[in-house]
Amino acid sequence: MSKIDYLPTIPVTAQEVLKLADNELASVVTLWKIIDKDVSISAKILNVTNSAYFWFSATVKTLNEAILRIGFLNVKNIAFGLSLMTVFSDEKRQKSNGLREDFRTLCIC
């Protein structure tokens, strides 16, 4: 492994979503309140919910409805995936400390 000068962290919203999604007593309202603070995650969840992958007969227009339709697990996966993409998207950081290669190694393992 190369020397790592900077180790990025997962954004706070994604951390909160991951923590809450694992809680069996969590409510949709609580999850909505967390996600609603992050425009990019909210938009992505609505985008994915309205994609051909889920294909609902009517367009989902609200975040609450999207969470109800696709479920906590999918919301958690979207939030986590988007966060990873954000963390590892900065080309300057990737080139300077080899994070891209280290991340690929982690994914392969």
C-alpha positions, 0 to 999 in steps of 0.5 A: 500500500502507498503512503496515505496522507489523507483519509477521507470520511463518510459524510455525516448524513450518510453516517446517520442514515447507515446508523438509523437504517440498522435500527429496527425501531426507526421510522420513515419520518426519522429517516426522512428528516435526516435525508431531507437535509442533504439535497444530493442524497434526496435527489438521488433517492427520488431519481432511483425510485423513479427509474426503470429498476423500480418501475412504479405506475405513478411518478414518485414526487416526495422523499417520504413516498420514495422511502416507503416504496423502495425501503430502508435497505435501498435508501441505505445503499443509495446513501452509502454508495453516493457517499463513497462516490463523493469521497473518492471522486476528487482526482487530486486526492486520488493521484496524490495518495493512491486512494483510488488504488487502495479502494480498488484493492478493498473492493476486490478483497 
